[in-house]
Every structure is written in C-alpha cells, then in structure tokens.
C-alpha cells in the first residue's frame, strides 16, 4: 500500500541548496594543470614557421601564469581573488588565441604553397586540433556559472546563470540509478573533465552532443571552436594526407 506523497518525497532534491558538492566544496587543481602543460608542450614542438615570435615566448608566458595560479591554490581550486580570476581567464585566452593564430598561419602556408614537408604539416595539424580542445575546455571551465570556485562553494541560487546544461542537470525524474547522480539530488556540479569532454565532442562532431549551450557567449564560443576544428580536419589534415599519398 503506497503512502500519499511517498514517491514525491523519494524524488525530492536531497541537496536543493547545492550542498554538499562533489569534491567536498572544491575541485582538484591537477586535471587543468596537466591540460595546460600538454598545451605548452604542443606549442613548443610546432615547426619554426608556425611560432609566434621566439620559440619559447608563448610557452614561458603560459608557464608563468600557471605558476602564479599554483602558488595560490597548489592542490585544490579553493581560493579566488579578482587577480587570480583574471590570471586564470588570461591563461585560457592565451592558449586559445595563440592556437587560433597558429591555425591561420598554417592555412596561409597551405594556400601559399609553402608546405614543404607534408608529414610535418600533418603532425602540426594534429597539434593544433589537440590544443584547440584544451584551450576551449579551459575557457568553458572558467566561464560557466561563475567559474570553478563559484560552482563548488556557492549555493545554487547564488550562482550566475548557467552557460551549459549537462545531462545531470535534467535527470532528476529519471530511473533511480540514473537520478542518483542528478544535480538536484546529489549536488553534482561539472568539473574540468566534464568541460574537456564537451570540448572533445564539439571538436569531433562540430556541434553539441549531450551538453547544450544556453547563453549567447557559449554558442559563439562553441561555433568558433567547431569552425577551427573543421578547418583543421577538412583543409589541413586532408591536404597533408593527400600530399603524403
């Protein structure tokens, strides 16, 4: 015999205020740090014609910004000041903008017939694609709902409007084992790996998959990323593979 309201109580959000959050109110610094280090290495290994200024100019700038953030929060992303916020956003933008500039140089080199080593060109195209994934993942991670510190520490009603809607944000009414990890029940919030996945799928499918952009800036960013990935896939890699064959 069912008790009136029992199903409603069972499905009611256990953490409507957003506490406790996944990770205990903070996010591990390691995943985004590893991603930035990979982006630095990918840029440093680009051919000389694709370097912006001195070979280690951009990597050193990115490393300095990363070290400044690590000094503030070496293990977990728990503290945020106006300076650290700008440093973190600046690092993400440096990765994205430098990589987009490299993409332009790569396309210009192809159009101008300067591709003397198609094999090296293919590798450079893959480097640009991978850096594109990392850079935009960092931007998404920094922007959505006020950034990683806000997502982990603020109550949901105090967060800025979401830029992306994840599957967990709409699973409260699903079957029990799926609803158990829904945002409203478990206090789930996206972390860097979730945004990295969004970035990978957007660069692969050239469109959103399971995570939908909500704000205009999110749509514009995903459009820019998909366009850059499409250029790499259809123009650079295709041209290089054709030259090798």
Secondary structure, DSSP 8 states (H G I E B T S, - for coil): ---TTHHHHHHS-TTTT--S-TTSSSEESHHHHHHHHHHHHHHHTS-GGG-SSSTTHHHHHHHHHHHHHHHH-SSEE----HHHHHHHHHHHHHHHHHHHHHHHHHHHHHHTT--S-HHHHHHHHHHHHHHHHHHHHHHHHHHGGG-HHHHHHS-GGGS---SEE-GGGG-TTS-HHHHTTSHHHH-----HHHHHHHHHHHHHHSS-SSSEE-SHHHHHHHHHHHHHHHHIIIIIIHHHHHHH-
